[in-house]
Amino acid sequence: MIKSKSDYKNYLKKDKIALGIKSTNIESRIIQFISPNPIWTFQKRLRKFEYYSNCKNNGVLKLYVYYLKYLFKKTSVKLGFSIPPNVFGPGLAIVHYGTIVVNIATEVGENCRMHAGVNIGASGGSKKAPIIGNNVYIGPGAKIYGDIEIADNCAIGANAVVNKTFLEQSKSIAGVPAKIIGDVDIKSIITHI
C-alpha cells in the first residue's frame, strides 16, 4: 500500500519496468505522447489515486481525490478492468486489456504479471479473498477465489480454477480444479525480476 510520496514514486518506477516502458529518449516520449499505452495510463491513474486517497485525502485535496477517482473509473470501464485500489504491490504488469475482476479484499504482492479474463474474488458469501505472494504469473482466464493463499514465485496456468491454498514456492499450478503440475523458474516468465 502506498503510504508516502517515495512509495508512490517507487510503485510507478517498478510498474513501468514491469510493463517494459522505456521513456529515456525523446523518440519514445513522442511516441507515448502521440499514441499512449492505455494500460500504462490505467496503472498511472491507479497509483496516483492510491497515493492521494491514502496520503492526501483532506481539505481541498478531497475534491482532487474525487476527480482522480472519476478518471480512474473512466479508464477502468474503457479497458474492462474492475480493479480496486490498494490491492496490488509494486511491479504490476497487466499484459492485455480485457475483462479483469478483482475483489477489494484481495492482497497481491510485488511483480504480479496478469492476463485478460482473470477473476480473483471471494466465495460462498465470505468476505475473505485470496492472498497472493510476490512474483506470481496469472495466465489468461484464470479464476482464483476463496479464503486461500498462493506462495511466492508461482505460475498459474491459463483457465485454471484455483480454490485451495498452495504454499509451496516456485510451482506451476494449472487445471480444473487446480493442482501442482511441476516446478517453474518464474524468472523465465517474469523477466524483469
Wavefront OBJ file of the C-alpha trace (Angstrom):
o trace
v 0.000 0.000 0.000
v 1.267 3.462 -0.882
v 1.886 5.437 2.325
v 4.244 8.201 1.170
v 5.457 10.099 -1.885
v 8.567 7.898 -2.057
v 6.315 4.797 -2.080
v 4.295 6.375 -4.909
v 7.414 7.032 -6.997
v 8.734 3.526 -6.280
v 5.445 1.906 -7.346
v 5.396 3.906 -10.598
v 9.039 3.054 -11.319
v 8.515 -0.674 -10.726
v 5.249 -0.743 -12.724
v 6.998 0.972 -15.627
v 9.822 -1.580 -15.569
v 7.300 -4.453 -15.340
v 5.441 -3.168 -18.408
v 8.706 -2.698 -20.319
v 8.121 1.004 -20.906
v 11.232 2.978 -21.718
v 10.961 6.755 -21.699
v 14.598 7.723 -21.555
v 14.899 9.123 -25.055
v 12.971 11.791 -26.951
v 11.654 9.344 -29.569
v 9.914 7.079 -27.020
v 8.429 10.114 -25.236
v 6.999 11.430 -28.511
v 5.519 8.006 -29.333
v 3.996 7.794 -25.831
v 2.509 11.284 -26.282
v 1.048 10.566 -29.751
v -0.131 7.025 -29.020
v -0.273 6.439 -25.267
v -0.265 2.899 -23.896
v -3.770 2.505 -22.359
v -2.611 0.002 -19.728
v 0.205 2.305 -18.590
v -2.326 5.167 -18.437
v -4.574 2.978 -16.253
v -1.743 1.981 -13.941
v -0.538 5.593 -13.555
v -4.083 6.646 -12.650
v -4.426 3.718 -10.238
v -1.214 4.627 -8.413
v -2.000 8.355 -8.332
v -5.480 7.648 -6.955
v -3.979 5.313 -4.330
v -1.411 7.936 -3.290
v -3.837 10.820 -2.975
v -6.618 8.819 -1.298
v -4.174 7.231 1.191
v -1.943 10.237 1.933
v -3.628 13.500 0.934
v -7.338 12.936 1.448
v -8.199 16.061 3.446
v -9.324 19.640 2.963
v -9.327 20.990 -0.583
v -7.418 17.934 -1.838
v -10.515 15.826 -1.135
v -12.074 17.370 -4.263
v -8.984 16.392 -6.252
v -9.303 12.819 -4.932
v -12.866 12.701 -6.299
v -11.589 13.908 -9.669
v -8.841 11.230 -9.654
v -11.462 8.613 -8.759
v -13.544 9.745 -11.747
v -10.551 9.469 -14.134
v -9.610 6.084 -12.682
v -13.143 4.677 -13.065
v -13.467 6.076 -16.589
v -10.250 4.330 -17.657
v -11.259 1.129 -15.840
v -14.564 0.909 -17.702
v -12.900 1.682 -21.042
v -10.389 -1.174 -20.612
v -12.758 -3.651 -18.903
v -10.911 -3.665 -15.579
v -12.619 -3.919 -12.217
v -9.513 -3.476 -10.087
v -9.873 -1.689 -6.741
v -7.100 0.463 -5.271
v -4.607 -0.842 -2.688
v -4.691 -4.467 -3.861
v -1.524 -4.878 -5.964
v 2.046 -4.308 -4.827
v 4.663 -2.573 -6.984
v 5.671 -4.123 -10.294
v 2.169 -4.859 -11.595
v 2.088 -5.814 -15.284
v -1.299 -6.169 -16.928
v -0.382 -7.722 -20.259
v -3.613 -7.143 -22.256
v -6.728 -5.142 -21.704
v -9.999 -7.028 -21.413
v -12.159 -8.217 -18.564
v -10.274 -8.444 -15.267
v -12.229 -8.590 -11.995
v -10.525 -8.368 -8.588
v -12.190 -8.362 -5.155
v -11.378 -5.435 -2.866
v -10.254 -7.796 -0.069
v -7.601 -9.441 -2.271
v -3.927 -8.905 -1.434
v -1.311 -9.352 -4.156
v 2.447 -8.940 -3.627
v 5.130 -7.435 -5.837
v 5.714 -8.221 -9.518
v 2.371 -9.750 -10.466
v 2.015 -10.387 -14.210
v -1.593 -10.873 -15.252
v -3.523 -11.505 -18.477
v -7.110 -10.789 -19.584
v -10.051 -12.834 -18.357
v -8.699 -13.149 -14.810
v -11.155 -13.223 -11.918
v -9.916 -13.040 -8.310
v -12.604 -12.995 -5.652
v -14.389 -14.225 -2.564
v -16.537 -17.351 -2.453
v -19.693 -18.626 -0.795
v -20.723 -15.360 0.846
v -17.405 -14.991 2.668
v -15.707 -11.599 2.653
v -12.250 -13.172 2.613
v -10.418 -13.195 -0.705
v -7.135 -14.706 -1.914
v -3.723 -13.621 -0.669
v -1.219 -13.946 -3.494
v 2.537 -13.757 -2.921
v 5.333 -11.967 -4.758
v 6.431 -12.758 -8.332
v 3.262 -14.568 -9.399
v 2.215 -15.047 -13.020
v -1.540 -15.374 -13.652
v -2.436 -16.769 -17.072
v -5.391 -15.751 -19.254
v -8.802 -16.750 -17.949
v -7.588 -17.937 -14.542
v -10.153 -17.947 -11.729
v -8.803 -17.632 -8.181
v -11.328 -17.496 -5.381
v -11.959 -18.133 -1.706
v -10.032 -17.732 1.524
v -6.802 -19.126 0.059
v -3.097 -18.317 -0.270
v -0.731 -18.657 -3.209
v 3.001 -18.812 -2.428
v 5.722 -16.644 -3.963
v 7.234 -17.382 -7.397
v 4.306 -19.433 -8.722
v 2.751 -19.546 -12.189
v -0.992 -20.081 -12.556
v -1.892 -21.551 -15.936
v -4.465 -20.368 -18.445
v -8.083 -21.106 -17.456
v -7.030 -22.653 -14.133
v -9.623 -22.697 -11.350
v -7.761 -22.184 -8.087
v -9.915 -22.705 -4.990
v -7.432 -24.088 -2.480
v -4.199 -22.934 -0.865
v -0.799 -23.630 -2.452
v 2.064 -22.845 -0.057
v 4.939 -24.441 -1.997
v 7.052 -21.839 -3.786
v 8.171 -21.969 -7.430
v 5.365 -24.254 -8.590
v 3.301 -24.319 -11.756
v -0.415 -24.545 -10.927
v -2.998 -25.499 -13.560
v -6.204 -27.398 -14.234
v -9.831 -27.515 -13.133
v -9.668 -27.779 -10.163
v -6.083 -26.555 -9.988
v -3.211 -28.739 -8.857
v 0.565 -28.538 -8.936
v 1.822 -29.797 -12.277
v 5.521 -29.124 -11.811
v 8.254 -26.701 -10.902
v 8.708 -23.319 -12.568
v 11.550 -20.835 -12.873
v 9.486 -17.660 -12.530
v 12.371 -15.518 -13.834
v 11.844 -17.092 -17.247
v 8.239 -15.774 -17.276
v 8.576 -12.504 -15.342
v 11.866 -11.426 -16.870
v 12.322 -8.067 -15.135
v 12.824 -9.541 -11.628
l 1 2 3 4 5 6 7 8 9 10 11 12 13 14 15 16 17 18 19 20 21 22 23 24 25 26 27 28 29 30 31 32 33 34 35 36 37 38 39 40 41 42 43 44 45 46 47 48 49 50 51 52 53 54 55 56 57 58 59 60 61 62 63 64 65 66 67 68 69 70 71 72 73 74 75 76 77 78 79 80 81 82 83 84 85 86 87 88 89 90 91 92 93 94 95 96 97 98 99 100 101 102 103 104 105 106 107 108 109 110 111 112 113 114 115 116 117 118 119 120 121 122 123 124 125 126 127 128 129 130 131 132 133 134 135 136 137 138 139 140 141 142 143 144 145 146 147 148 149 150 151 152 153 154 155 156 157 158 159 160 161 162 163 164 165 166 167 168 169 170 171 172 173 174 175 176 177 178 179 180 181 182 183 184 185 186 187 188 189 190 191 192 193
